[in-house]
Amino acid sequence: METKMFNDRAAPYGAVPASDFAVIKASREGVDRSLVDTVSNMVKLTDNEMAYLLGMTPRNLHRIPDDKRLGTDASERLLLLKNVLIHALDTFEGKETIVRNWLRTPLSELNDQSPLQMMDTITGFSLVDDVLGRLDYGLPA
């Protein structure tokens, strides 16, 4: 039942990110490849950006049929990305363009790398989410 939340067509502004345990459970089961398109459409990320964030090449990503499940690692990255995008949309009041620009802008808090560059590792997802949390509370990011 918890995995259903990951298959929603879109995460509306104000959606709640999935819990860590729900991410683990869904990652282990694997999520459908079609969720990649749903998540990328949240803020209009490119195919190259999505492939980078999932740890694969664009060509390999496109070879996977929509009804096939991603492996555990790619599923986890996709679900973490969805959580970060939900958080970012909430932080920036649902403004997709601002979120998209923020994701691509190098930040001193991230060692002068953009949030997208940082999210090539699981630790990077956490660091980006921490920056968003500080912005939520008006603290220096």
N, CA, C and O atoms as CSV, one atom per row, in Angstrom:
chain,resi,resn,atom,element,x,y,z
A,1,MET,N,N,0.823,-1.199,0.000
A,1,MET,CA,C,0.000,0.000,0.000
A,1,MET,C,C,0.864,1.260,0.000
A,1,MET,O,O,0.531,2.242,-0.663
A,2,GLU,N,N,1.979,1.233,0.745
A,2,GLU,CA,C,2.832,2.411,0.798
A,2,GLU,C,C,3.434,2.741,-0.562
A,2,GLU,O,O,3.673,3.911,-0.859
A,3,THR,N,N,3.684,1.734,-1.391
A,3,THR,CA,C,4.285,2.011,-2.688
A,3,THR,C,C,3.330,2.734,-3.613
A,3,THR,O,O,3.774,3.331,-4.594
A,4,LYS,N,N,2.037,2.704,-3.341
A,4,LYS,CA,C,1.079,3.404,-4.188
A,4,LYS,C,C,1.398,4.892,-4.269
A,4,LYS,O,O,1.235,5.510,-5.321
A,5,MET,N,N,1.853,5.466,-3.157
A,5,MET,CA,C,2.140,6.904,-3.145
A,5,MET,C,C,3.217,7.263,-4.156
A,5,MET,O,O,3.264,8.402,-4.620
A,6,PHE,N,N,4.083,6.321,-4.509
A,6,PHE,CA,C,5.133,6.608,-5.464
A,6,PHE,C,C,4.624,6.542,-6.894
A,6,PHE,O,O,5.288,7.032,-7.807
A,7,ASN,N,N,3.473,5.954,-7.099
A,7,ASN,CA,C,2.949,5.803,-8.447
A,7,ASN,C,C,1.924,6.884,-8.795
A,7,ASN,O,O,1.351,6.865,-9.884
A,8,ASP,N,N,1.695,7.812,-7.892
A,8,ASP,CA,C,0.790,8.922,-8.206
A,8,ASP,C,C,1.318,9.655,-9.425
A,8,ASP,O,O,2.529,9.785,-9.605
A,9,ARG,N,N,0.411,10.132,-10.258
A,9,ARG,CA,C,0.829,10.773,-11.514
A,9,ARG,C,C,1.730,11.974,-11.266
A,9,ARG,O,O,2.715,12.154,-11.983
A,10,ALA,N,N,1.430,12.773,-10.301
A,10,ALA,CA,C,2.277,13.927,-10.014
A,10,ALA,C,C,2.204,14.210,-8.525
A,10,ALA,O,O,1.236,13.849,-7.855
A,11,ALA,N,N,3.218,14.845,-8.030
A,11,ALA,CA,C,3.225,15.231,-6.630
A,11,ALA,C,C,2.801,16.686,-6.565
A,11,ALA,O,O,3.580,17.577,-6.901
A,12,PRO,N,N,1.575,16.931,-6.136
A,12,PRO,CA,C,1.095,18.311,-6.102
A,12,PRO,C,C,1.839,19.131,-5.061
A,12,PRO,O,O,2.379,18.599,-4.091
A,13,TYR,N,N,1.852,20.432,-5.287
A,13,TYR,CA,C,2.425,21.344,-4.310
A,13,TYR,C,C,1.745,21.073,-2.976
A,13,TYR,O,O,0.519,20.997,-2.897
A,14,GLY,N,N,2.542,20.930,-1.942
A,14,GLY,CA,C,2.003,20.646,-0.623
A,14,GLY,C,C,1.994,19.165,-0.293
A,14,GLY,O,O,1.575,18.781,0.799
A,15,ALA,N,N,2.454,18.312,-1.227
A,15,ALA,CA,C,2.527,16.878,-0.967
A,15,ALA,C,C,3.565,16.622,0.121
A,15,ALA,O,O,4.474,17.424,0.330
A,16,VAL,N,N,3.415,15.503,0.800
A,16,VAL,CA,C,4.339,15.135,1.867
A,16,VAL,C,C,5.331,14.108,1.327
A,16,VAL,O,O,4.921,13.108,0.738
A,17,PRO,N,N,6.638,14.344,1.520
A,17,PRO,CA,C,7.625,13.350,1.075
A,17,PRO,C,C,7.395,12.004,1.767
A,17,PRO,O,O,6.893,11.953,2.889
A,18,ALA,N,N,7.763,10.933,1.096
A,18,ALA,CA,C,7.622,9.592,1.654
A,18,ALA,C,C,8.611,9.394,2.797
A,18,ALA,O,O,9.685,9.994,2.814
A,19,SER,N,N,8.242,8.561,3.732
A,19,SER,CA,C,9.132,8.259,4.852
A,19,SER,C,C,10.328,7.435,4.371
A,19,SER,O,O,10.285,6.821,3.305
A,20,ASP,N,N,11.376,7.433,5.162
A,20,ASP,CA,C,12.565,6.650,4.825
A,20,ASP,C,C,12.216,5.163,4.673
A,20,ASP,O,O,12.734,4.488,3.783
A,21,PHE,N,N,11.345,4.664,5.536
A,21,PHE,CA,C,10.982,3.250,5.470
A,21,PHE,C,C,10.178,2.938,4.207
A,21,PHE,O,O,10.324,1.862,3.629
A,22,ALA,N,N,9.342,3.865,3.785
A,22,ALA,CA,C,8.583,3.666,2.548
A,22,ALA,C,C,9.521,3.679,1.342
A,22,ALA,O,O,9.326,2.917,0.395
A,23,VAL,N,N,10.532,4.539,1.373
A,23,VAL,CA,C,11.522,4.579,0.292
A,23,VAL,C,C,12.281,3.255,0.230
A,23,VAL,O,O,12.481,2.704,-0.853
A,24,ILE,N,N,12.698,2.750,1.370
A,24,ILE,CA,C,13.434,1.480,1.408
A,24,ILE,C,C,12.575,0.347,0.862
A,24,ILE,O,O,13.034,-0.445,0.038
A,25,LYS,N,N,11.338,0.270,1.317
A,25,LYS,CA,C,10.442,-0.807,0.874
A,25,LYS,C,C,10.213,-0.746,-0.631
A,25,LYS,O,O,10.327,-1.759,-1.321
A,26,ALA,N,N,9.891,0.439,-1.138
A,26,ALA,CA,C,9.627,0.587,-2.565
A,26,ALA,C,C,10.889,0.360,-3.392
A,26,ALA,O,O,10.816,-0.188,-4.492
A,27,SER,N,N,12.041,0.773,-2.877
A,27,SER,CA,C,13.302,0.569,-3.585
A,27,SER,C,C,13.606,-0.909,-3.735
A,27,SER,O,O,14.032,-1.367,-4.795
A,28,ARG,N,N,13.384,-1.640,-2.672
A,28,ARG,CA,C,13.646,-3.082,-2.711
A,28,ARG,C,C,12.737,-3.789,-3.719
A,28,ARG,O,O,13.153,-4.740,-4.381
A,29,GLU,N,N,11.498,-3.317,-3.828
A,29,GLU,CA,C,10.554,-3.908,-4.783
A,29,GLU,C,C,10.853,-3.450,-6.209
A,29,GLU,O,O,10.531,-4.144,-7.174
A,30,GLY,N,N,11.468,-2.285,-6.331
A,30,GLY,CA,C,11.703,-1.682,-7.636
A,30,GLY,C,C,10.480,-0.895,-8.066
A,30,GLY,O,O,9.349,-1.332,-7.854
A,31,VAL,N,N,10.699,0.251,-8.661
A,31,VAL,CA,C,9.596,1.079,-9.154
A,31,VAL,C,C,9.570,1.004,-10.673
A,31,VAL,O,O,10.595,0.766,-11.312
A,32,ASP,N,N,8.407,1.206,-11.236
A,32,ASP,CA,C,8.269,1.156,-12.685
A,32,ASP,C,C,9.065,2.275,-13.336
A,32,ASP,O,O,9.162,3.378,-12.797
A,33,ARG,N,N,9.626,1.985,-14.484
A,33,ARG,CA,C,10.390,2.951,-15.270
A,33,ARG,C,C,9.541,4.186,-15.589
A,33,ARG,O,O,10.073,5.288,-15.721
A,34,SER,N,N,8.233,4.004,-15.711
A,34,SER,CA,C,7.348,5.127,-16.048
A,34,SER,C,C,7.395,6.231,-14.994
A,34,SER,O,O,7.101,7.388,-15.295
A,35,LEU,N,N,7.762,5.882,-13.765
A,35,LEU,CA,C,7.844,6.896,-12.712
A,35,LEU,C,C,8.966,7.905,-13.004
A,35,LEU,O,O,8.918,9.037,-12.523
A,36,VAL,N,N,9.963,7.502,-13.779
A,36,VAL,CA,C,11.044,8.424,-14.146
A,36,VAL,C,C,10.462,9.643,-14.858
A,36,VAL,O,O,10.825,10.780,-14.557
A,37,ASP,N,N,9.562,9.397,-15.801
A,37,ASP,CA,C,8.961,10.507,-16.550
A,37,ASP,C,C,8.088,11.377,-15.654
A,37,ASP,O,O,8.075,12.601,-15.784
A,38,THR,N,N,7.364,10.738,-14.751
A,38,THR,CA,C,6.510,11.487,-13.826
A,38,THR,C,C,7.347,12.419,-12.956
A,38,THR,O,O,7.011,13.590,-12.782
A,39,VAL,N,N,8.435,11.887,-12.414
A,39,VAL,CA,C,9.293,12.694,-11.543
A,39,VAL,C,C,9.983,13.794,-12.344
A,39,VAL,O,O,10.062,14.932,-11.881
A,40,SER,N,N,10.484,13.476,-13.537
A,40,SER,CA,C,11.165,14.507,-14.330
A,40,SER,C,C,10.209,15.637,-14.701
A,40,SER,O,O,10.624,16.791,-14.808
A,41,ASN,N,N,8.941,15.314,-14.896
A,41,ASN,CA,C,7.953,16.330,-15.254
A,41,ASN,C,C,7.570,17.246,-14.099
A,41,ASN,O,O,6.958,18.291,-14.319
A,42,MET,N,N,7.921,16.869,-12.871
A,42,MET,CA,C,7.590,17.714,-11.725
A,42,MET,C,C,8.197,19.106,-11.888
A,42,MET,O,O,7.557,20.109,-11.571
A,43,VAL,N,N,9.434,19.164,-12.386
A,43,VAL,CA,C,10.089,20.460,-12.599
A,43,VAL,C,C,10.773,20.519,-13.958
A,43,VAL,O,O,11.637,21.363,-14.193
A,44,LYS,N,N,10.378,19.618,-14.846
A,44,LYS,CA,C,10.889,19.591,-16.233
A,44,LYS,C,C,12.400,19.362,-16.300
A,44,LYS,O,O,13.114,20.128,-16.946
A,45,LEU,N,N,12.888,18.317,-15.638
A,45,LEU,CA,C,14.287,17.940,-15.747
A,45,LEU,C,C,14.508,17.243,-17.081
A,45,LEU,O,O,13.601,16.590,-17.598
A,46,THR,N,N,15.698,17.374,-17.638
A,46,THR,CA,C,16.001,16.769,-18.928
A,46,THR,C,C,16.289,15.278,-18.776
A,46,THR,O,O,16.536,14.787,-17.674
A,47,ASP,N,N,16.254,14.574,-19.893
A,47,ASP,CA,C,16.583,13.143,-19.891
A,47,ASP,C,C,18.017,12.921,-19.421
A,47,ASP,O,O,18.287,11.985,-18.670
A,48,ASN,N,N,18.925,13.768,-19.854
A,48,ASN,CA,C,20.322,13.638,-19.425
A,48,ASN,C,C,20.464,13.838,-17.922
A,48,ASN,O,O,21.214,13.115,-17.266
A,49,GLU,N,N,19.744,14.817,-17.373
A,49,GLU,CA,C,19.791,15.047,-15.928
A,49,GLU,C,C,19.219,13.851,-15.173
A,49,GLU,O,O,19.778,13.424,-14.162
A,50,MET,N,N,18.115,13.316,-15.660
A,50,MET,CA,C,17.506,12.156,-14.988
A,50,MET,C,C,18.439,10.960,-15.025
A,50,MET,O,O,18.603,10.277,-14.014
A,51,ALA,N,N,19.049,10.695,-16.158
A,51,ALA,CA,C,19.971,9.561,-16.265
A,51,ALA,C,C,21.145,9.745,-15.298
A,51,ALA,O,O,21.547,8.800,-14.620
A,52,TYR,N,N,21.692,10.960,-15.236
A,52,TYR,CA,C,22.800,11.265,-14.335
A,52,TYR,C,C,22.394,10.993,-12.883
A,52,TYR,O,O,23.134,10.357,-12.133
A,53,LEU,N,N,21.217,11.481,-12.499
A,53,LEU,CA,C,20.747,11.326,-11.125
A,53,LEU,C,C,20.462,9.870,-10.771
A,53,LEU,O,O,20.548,9.486,-9.605
A,54,LEU,N,N,20.126,9.065,-11.764
A,54,LEU,CA,C,19.831,7.646,-11.521
A,54,LEU,C,C,21.075,6.773,-11.663
A,54,LEU,O,O,21.010,5.562,-11.448
A,55,GLY,N,N,22.201,7.377,-12.024
A,55,GLY,CA,C,23.440,6.630,-12.136
A,55,GLY,C,C,23.513,5.744,-13.367
A,55,GLY,O,O,24.078,4.651,-13.322
A,56,MET,N,N,22.940,6.217,-14.466
A,56,MET,CA,C,22.993,5.460,-15.712
A,56,MET,C,C,23.149,6.402,-16.888
A,56,MET,O,O,23.054,7.620,-16.739
A,57,THR,N,N,23.389,5.836,-18.051
A,57,THR,CA,C,23.506,6.658,-19.253
A,57,THR,C,C,22.109,6.921,-19.810
A,57,THR,O,O,21.191,6.133,-19.581
A,58,PRO,N,N,21.943,8.029,-20.543
A,58,PRO,CA,C,20.640,8.286,-21.163
A,58,PRO,C,C,20.202,7.131,-22.070
A,58,PRO,O,O,19.023,6.777,-22.108
A,59,ARG,N,N,21.146,6.559,-22.786
A,59,ARG,CA,C,20.809,5.449,-23.683
A,59,ARG,C,C,20.248,4.252,-22.905
A,59,ARG,O,O,19.236,3.671,-23.296
A,60,ASN,N,N,20.913,3.892,-21.803
A,60,ASN,CA,C,20.411,2.771,-20.996
A,60,ASN,C,C,19.055,3.080,-20.384
A,60,ASN,O,O,18.198,2.201,-20.291
A,61,LEU,N,N,18.858,4.313,-19.971
A,61,LEU,CA,C,17.569,4.704,-19.400
A,61,LEU,C,C,16.454,4.545,-20.431
A,61,LEU,O,O,15.372,4.053,-20.113
A,62,HIS,N,N,16.724,4.962,-21.658
A,62,HIS,CA,C,15.699,4.882,-22.706
A,62,HIS,C,C,15.426,3.462,-23.167
A,62,HIS,O,O,14.371,3.188,-23.739
A,63,ARG,N,N,16.349,2.570,-22.929
A,63,ARG,CA,C,16.159,1.174,-23.326
A,63,ARG,C,C,15.190,0.423,-22.414
A,63,ARG,O,O,14.669,-0.627,-22.792
A,64,ILE,N,N,14.952,0.948,-21.236
A,64,ILE,CA,C,14.090,0.265,-20.272
A,64,ILE,C,C,12.634,0.571,-20.604
A,64,ILE,O,O,12.245,1.739,-20.623
A,65,PRO,N,N,11.811,-0.460,-20.870
A,65,PRO,CA,C,10.390,-0.229,-21.150
A,65,PRO,C,C,9.677,0.370,-19.932
A,65,PRO,O,O,10.065,0.111,-18.793
A,66,ASP,N,N,8.645,1.164,-20.176
A,66,ASP,CA,C,7.913,1.839,-19.102
A,66,ASP,C,C,7.355,0.890,-18.045
A,66,ASP,O,O,7.241,1.263,-16.877
A,67,ASP,N,N,7.010,-0.325,-18.441
A,67,ASP,CA,C,6.393,-1.249,-17.486
A,67,ASP,C,C,7.415,-2.118,-16.748
A,67,ASP,O,O,7.033,-2.932,-15.907
A,68,LYS,N,N,8.701,-1.958,-17.049
A,68,LYS,CA,C,9.753,-2.698,-16.358
A,68,LYS,C,C,10.136,-1.968,-15.077
A,68,LYS,O,O,10.046,-0.743,-14.987
A,69,ARG,N,N,10.559,-2.738,-14.104
A,69,ARG,CA,C,10.985,-2.142,-12.838
A,69,ARG,C,C,12.473,-1.789,-12.887
A,69,ARG,O,O,13.280,-2.492,-13.495
A,70,LEU,N,N,12.803,-0.694,-12.238
A,70,LEU,CA,C,14.203,-0.300,-12.090
A,70,LEU,C,C,14.832,-1.148,-10.991
A,70,LEU,O,O,14.130,-1.701,-10.144
A,71,GLY,N,N,16.146,-1.246,-11.012
A,71,GLY,CA,C,16.861,-1.945,-9.947
A,71,GLY,C,C,16.766,-1.183,-8.638
A,71,GLY,O,O,16.274,-0.056,-8.594
A,72,THR,N,N,17.237,-1.808,-7.585
A,72,THR,CA,C,17.152,-1.218,-6.247
A,72,THR,C,C,17.836,0.152,-6.180
A,72,THR,O,O,17.261,1.107,-5.659
A,73,ASP,N,N,19.054,0.247,-6.704
A,73,ASP,CA,C,19.796,1.513,-6.622
A,73,ASP,C,C,19.100,2.640,-7.373
A,73,ASP,O,O,18.923,3.734,-6.837
A,74,ALA,N,N,18.706,2.374,-8.611
A,74,ALA,CA,C,18.036,3.412,-9.409
A,74,ALA,C,C,16.683,3.762,-8.796
A,74,ALA,O,O,16.283,4.926,-8.801
A,75,SER,N,N,15.981,2.768,-8.271
A,75,SER,CA,C,14.692,3.038,-7.619
A,75,SER,C,C,14.874,3.942,-6.412
A,75,SER,O,O,14.117,4.892,-6.215
A,76,GLU,N,N,15.891,3.637,-5.599
A,76,GLU,CA,C,16.142,4.458,-4.414
A,76,GLU,C,C,16.479,5.889,-4.805
A,76,GLU,O,O,15.966,6.833,-4.204
A,77,ARG,N,N,17.323,6.056,-5.789
A,77,ARG,CA,C,17.699,7.399,-6.238
A,77,ARG,C,C,16.477,8.163,-6.754
A,77,ARG,O,O,16.313,9.351,-6.474
A,78,LEU,N,N,15.633,7.475,-7.501
A,78,LEU,CA,C,14.438,8.118,-8.054
A,78,LEU,C,C,13.492,8.554,-6.937
A,78,LEU,O,O,12.937,9.651,-6.982
A,79,LEU,N,N,13.312,7.707,-5.951
A,79,LEU,CA,C,12.413,8.040,-4.847
A,79,LEU,C,C,12.981,9.153,-3.979
A,79,LEU,O,O,12.239,10.011,-3.501
A,80,LEU,N,N,14.291,9.142,-3.775
A,80,LEU,CA,C,14.922,10.247,-3.045
A,80,LEU,C,C,14.802,11.549,-3.820
A,80,LEU,O,O,14.555,12.606,-3.240
A,81,LEU,N,N,14.977,11.465,-5.134
A,81,LEU,CA,C,14.806,12.655,-5.971
A,81,LEU,C,C,13.385,13.184,-5.862
A,81,LEU,O,O,13.176,14.390,-5.734
A,82,LYS,N,N,12.411,12.287,-5.911
A,82,LYS,CA,C,11.016,12.720,-5.788
A,82,LYS,C,C,10.803,13.432,-4.454
A,82,LYS,O,O,10.145,14.471,-4.407
A,83,ASN,N,N,11.356,12.883,-3.372
A,83,ASN,CA,C,11.233,13.539,-2.069
A,83,ASN,C,C,11.872,14.921,-2.066
A,83,ASN,O,O,11.297,15.873,-1.539
A,84,VAL,N,N,13.067,15.034,-2.657
A,84,VAL,CA,C,13.748,16.330,-2.704
A,84,VAL,C,C,12.929,17.323,-3.532
A,84,VAL,O,O,12.797,18.487,-3.152
A,85,LEU,N,N,12.386,16.872,-4.650
A,85,LEU,CA,C,11.588,17.782,-5.489
A,85,LEU,C,C,10.313,18.216,-4.775
A,85,LEU,O,O,9.913,19.375,-4.884
A,86,ILE,N,N,9.674,17.314,-4.052
A,86,ILE,CA,C,8.490,17.689,-3.265
A,86,ILE,C,C,8.886,18.752,-2.243
A,86,ILE,O,O,8.190,19.754,-2.077
A,87,HIS,N,N,10.010,18.525,-1.560
A,87,HIS,CA,C,10.489,19.481,-0.562
A,87,HIS,C,C,10.816,20.829,-1.219
A,87,HIS,O,O,10.448,21.883,-0.700
A,88,ALA,N,N,11.507,20.786,-2.358
A,88,ALA,CA,C,11.879,22.032,-3.053
A,88,ALA,C,C,10.643,22.791,-3.524
A,88,ALA,O,O,10.580,24.014,-3.398
A,89,LEU,N,N,9.666,22.077,-4.062
A,89,LEU,CA,C,8.432,22.746,-4.501
A,89,LEU,C,C,7.714,23.380,-3.321
A,89,LEU,O,O,7.125,24.453,-3.450
A,90,ASP,N,N,7.761,22.719,-2.176
A,90,ASP,CA,C,7.148,23.286,-0.975
A,90,ASP,C,C,7.936,24.520,-0.521
A,90,ASP,O,O,7.346,25.548,-0.187
A,91,THR,N,N,9.250,24.414,-0.511
A,91,THR,CA,C,10.105,25.535,-0.089
A,91,THR,C,C,9.903,26.758,-0.972
A,91,THR,O,O,9.841,27.886,-0.483
A,92,PHE,N,N,9.801,26.524,-2.285
A,92,PHE,CA,C,9.677,27.623,-3.240
A,92,PHE,C,C,8.229,27.823,-3.697
A,92,PHE,O,O,7.982,28.333,-4.790
A,93,GLU,N,N,7.285,27.422,-2.857
A,93,GLU,CA,C,5.851,27.679,-3.027
A,93,GLU,C,C,5.296,27.218,-4.368
A,93,GLU,O,O,4.468,27.897,-4.976
A,94,GLY,N,N,5.759,26.057,-4.822
A,94,GLY,CA,C,5.212,25.457,-6.031
A,94,GLY,C,C,5.704,26.053,-7.335
A,94,GLY,O,O,5.182,25.721,-8.399
A,95,LYS,N,N,6.692,26.922,-7.276
A,95,LYS,CA,C,7.187,27.596,-8.484
A,95,LYS,C,C,8.241,26.730,-9.169
A,95,LYS,O,O,9.413,26.739,-8.793
A,96,GLU,N,N,7.796,25.971,-10.197
A,96,GLU,CA,C,8.669,25.020,-10.898
A,96,GLU,C,C,9.906,25.674,-11.477
A,96,GLU,O,O,11.001,25.122,-11.377
A,97,THR,N,N,9.751,26.841,-12.082
A,97,THR,CA,C,10.873,27.515,-12.725
A,97,THR,C,C,11.947,27.871,-11.704
A,97,THR,O,O,13.137,27.704,-11.970
A,98,ILE,N,N,11.540,28.352,-10.554
A,98,ILE,CA,C,12.498,28.704,-9.510
A,98,ILE,C,C,13.214,27.452,-9.011
A,98,ILE,O,O,14.429,27.466,-8.816
A,99,VAL,N,N,12.464,26.372,-8.807
A,99,VAL,CA,C,13.078,25.113,-8.361
A,99,VAL,C,C,14.082,24.634,-9.394
A,99,VAL,O,O,15.203,24.265,-9.045
A,100,ARG,N,N,13.696,24.634,-10.649
A,100,ARG,CA,C,14.577,24.165,-11.726
A,100,ARG,C,C,15.864,24.995,-11.759
A,100,ARG,O,O,16.956,24.440,-11.884
A,101,ASN,N,N,15.742,26.305,-11.650
A,101,ASN,CA,C,16.930,27.171,-11.638
A,101,ASN,C,C,17.784,26.937,-10.398
A,101,ASN,O,O,19.011,26.901,-10.489
A,102,TRP,N,N,17.151,26.779,-9.251
A,102,TRP,CA,C,17.873,26.524,-8.003
A,102,TRP,C,C,18.661,25.221,-8.097
A,102,TRP,O,O,19.807,25.148,-7.651
A,103,LEU,N,N,18.046,24.198,-8.675
A,103,LEU,CA,C,18.719,22.896,-8.801
A,103,LEU,C,C,19.988,22.986,-9.652
A,103,LEU,O,O,20.916,22.200,-9.467
A,104,ARG,N,N,20.028,23.921,-10.560
A,104,ARG,CA,C,21.155,24.039,-11.501
A,104,ARG,C,C,22.176,25.099,-11.092
A,104,ARG,O,O,23.170,25.292,-11.791
A,105,THR,N,N,21.952,25.787,-9.977
A,105,THR,CA,C,22.818,26.878,-9.539
A,105,THR,C,C,23.825,26.396,-8.496
A,105,THR,O,O,23.430,25.825,-7.480
A,106,PRO,N,N,25.116,26.617,-8.731
A,106,PRO,CA,C,26.122,26.255,-7.716
A,106,PRO,C,C,25.880,27.040,-6.424
A,106,PRO,O,O,25.592,28.236,-6.454
A,107,LEU,N,N,26.000,26.349,-5.303
A,107,LEU,CA,C,25.768,26.963,-3.991
A,107,LEU,C,C,27.018,26.804,-3.132
A,107,LEU,O,O,27.631,25.737,-3.107
A,108,SER,N,N,27.383,27.850,-2.442
A,108,SER,CA,C,28.561,27.769,-1.571
A,108,SER,C,C,28.354,26.702,-0.485
A,108,SER,O,O,29.314,26.063,-0.053
A,109,GLU,N,N,27.116,26.514,-0.051
A,109,GLU,CA,C,26.795,25.522,0.974
A,109,GLU,C,C,27.052,24.100,0.492
A,109,GLU,O,O,27.195,23.179,1.296
A,110,LEU,N,N,27.107,23.929,-0.816
A,110,LEU,CA,C,27.350,22.612,-1.407
A,110,LEU,C,C,28.723,22.580,-2.077
A,110,LEU,O,O,28.923,21.911,-3.091
A,111,ASN,N,N,29.663,23.320,-1.487
A,111,ASN,CA,C,31.030,23.336,-1.996
A,111,ASN,C,C,31.087,23.827,-3.440
A,111,ASN,O,O,31.837,23.299,-4.261
A,112,ASP,N,N,30.291,24.832,-3.728
A,112,ASP,CA,C,30.203,25.454,-5.060
A,112,ASP,C,C,29.772,24.488,-6.161
A,112,ASP,O,O,30.159,24.635,-7.320
A,113,GLN,N,N,28.976,23.515,-5.784
A,113,GLN,CA,C,28.356,22.612,-6.759
A,113,GLN,C,C,26.852,22.861,-6.726
A,113,GLN,O,O,26.311,23.339,-5.729
A,114,SER,N,N,26.189,22.531,-7.823
A,114,SER,CA,C,24.733,22.687,-7.868
A,114,SER,C,C,24.084,21.511,-7.147
A,114,SER,O,O,24.702,20.456,-7.005
A,115,PRO,N,N,22.848,21.680,-6.691
A,115,PRO,CA,C,22.139,20.547,-6.100
A,115,PRO,C,C,22.102,19.340,-7.042
A,115,PRO,O,O,22.259,18.206,-6.589
A,116,LEU,N,N,21.898,19.563,-8.340
A,116,LEU,CA,C,21.890,18.432,-9.274
A,116,LEU,C,C,23.225,17.702,-9.283
A,116,LEU,O,O,23.256,16.472,-9.327
A,117,GLN,N,N,24.319,18.437,-9.243
A,117,GLN,CA,C,25.639,17.803,-9.222
A,117,GLN,C,C,25.838,16.987,-7.952
A,117,GLN,O,O,26.474,15.934,-7.988
A,118,MET,N,N,25.310,17.454,-6.847
A,118,MET,CA,C,25.483,16.764,-5.568
A,118,MET,C,C,24.680,15.466,-5.500
A,118,MET,O,O,25.060,14.528,-4.798
A,119,MET,N,N,23.576,15.420,-6.230
A,119,MET,CA,C,22.681,14.271,-6.100
A,119,MET,C,C,23.096,13.077,-6.964
A,119,MET,O,O,22.262,12.246,-7.325
A,120,ASP,N,N,24.390,12.998,-7.293
A,120,ASP,CA,C,24.876,11.787,-7.952
A,120,ASP,C,C,25.257,10.735,-6.908
A,120,ASP,O,O,25.633,9.615,-7.253
A,121,THR,N,N,25.155,11.114,-5.616
A,121,THR,CA,C,25.391,10.169,-4.525
A,121,THR,C,C,24.218,10.240,-3.545
A,121,THR,O,O,23.499,11.237,-3.485
A,122,ILE,N,N,24.045,9.182,-2.793
A,122,ILE,CA,C,22.971,9.145,-1.794
A,122,ILE,C,C,23.218,10.220,-0.725
A,122,ILE,O,O,22.278,10.878,-0.280
A,123,THR,N,N,24.461,10.396,-0.320
A,123,THR,CA,C,24.798,11.434,0.656
A,123,THR,C,C,24.453,12.811,0.110
A,123,THR,O,O,24.007,13.683,0.856
A,124,GLY,N,N,24.657,13.011,-1.184
A,124,GLY,CA,C,24.328,14.282,-1.815
A,124,GLY,C,C,22.853,14.629,-1.713
A,124,GLY,O,O,22.502,15.792,-1.513
A,125,PHE,N,N,21.979,13.627,-1.850
A,125,PHE,CA,C,20.541,13.874,-1.694
A,125,PHE,C,C,20.258,14.432,-0.305
A,125,PHE,O,O,19.469,15.365,-0.150
A,126,SER,N,N,20.903,13.861,0.695
A,126,SER,CA,C,20.710,14.307,2.075
A,126,SER,C,C,21.215,15.738,2.271
A,126,SER,O,O,20.561,16.541,2.937
A,127,LEU,N,N,22.368,16.053,1.697
A,127,LEU,CA,C,22.909,17.408,1.818
A,127,LEU,C,C,21.988,18.439,1.164
A,127,LEU,O,O,21.763,19.517,1.715
A,128,VAL,N,N,21.461,18.103,-0.003
A,128,VAL,CA,C,20.542,19.019,-0.698
A,128,VAL,C,C,19.276,19.212,0.136
A,128,VAL,O,O,18.776,20.329,0.265
A,129,ASP,N,N,18.769,18.133,0.693
A,129,ASP,CA,C,17.574,18.227,1.527
A,129,ASP,C,C,17.852,19.076,2.766
A,129,ASP,O,O,16.984,19.829,3.206
A,130,ASP,N,N,19.052,18.962,3.330
A,130,ASP,CA,C,19.430,19.789,4.486
A,130,ASP,C,C,19.423,21.276,4.130
A,130,ASP,O,O,18.962,22.103,4.917
A,131,VAL,N,N,19.934,21.613,2.948
A,131,VAL,CA,C,19.937,23.021,2.505
A,131,VAL,C,C,18.500,23.519,2.402
A,131,VAL,O,O,18.195,24.629,2.840
A,132,LEU,N,N,17.623,22.710,1.829
A,132,LEU,CA,C,16.210,23.092,1.734
A,132,LEU,C,C,15.603,23.298,3.122
A,132,LEU,O,O,14.833,24.234,3.340
A,133,GLY,N,N,15.956,22.418,4.051
A,133,GLY,CA,C,15.456,22.557,5.424
A,133,GLY,C,C,15.894,23.862,6.072
A,133,GLY,O,O,15.115,24.503,6.778
A,134,ARG,N,N,17.133,24.250,5.833
A,134,ARG,CA,C,17.600,25.524,6.376
A,134,ARG,C,C,16.873,26.701,5.731
A,134,ARG,O,O,16.550,27.677,6.408
A,135,LEU,N,N,16.617,26.615,4.436
A,135,LEU,CA,C,15.862,27.675,3.761
A,135,LEU,C,C,14.449,27.775,4.322
A,135,LEU,O,O,13.909,28.871,4.470
A,136,ASP,N,N,13.845,26.609,4.637
A,136,ASP,CA,C,12.484,26.598,5.195
A,136,ASP,C,C,12.396,27.392,6.489
A,136,ASP,O,O,11.384,28.039,6.760
A,137,TYR,N,N,13.453,27.343,7.285
A,137,TYR,CA,C,13.446,27.992,8.585
A,137,TYR,C,C,14.149,29.346,8.574
A,137,TYR,O,O,14.382,29.937,9.628
A,138,GLY,N,N,14.485,29.834,7.383
A,138,GLY,CA,C,15.103,31.147,7.277
A,138,GLY,C,C,16.515,31.205,7.799
A,138,GLY,O,O,17.034,32.283,8.091
A,139,LEU,N,N,17.147,30.040,7.919
A,139,LEU,CA,C,18.528,29.996,8.378
A,139,LEU,C,C,19.458,30.150,7.192
A,139,LEU,O,O,19.058,29.875,6.061
A,140,PRO,N,N,20.681,30.581,7.419
A,140,PRO,CA,C,21.624,30.636,6.315
A,140,PRO,C,C,21.793,29.236,5.727
A,140,PRO,O,O,22.106,28.285,6.444
A,141,ALA,N,N,21.587,29.125,4.441
A,141,ALA,CA,C,21.698,27.813,3.805
A,141,ALA,C,C,23.147,27.447,3.734
A,141,ALA,O,O,23.489,26.375,3.234
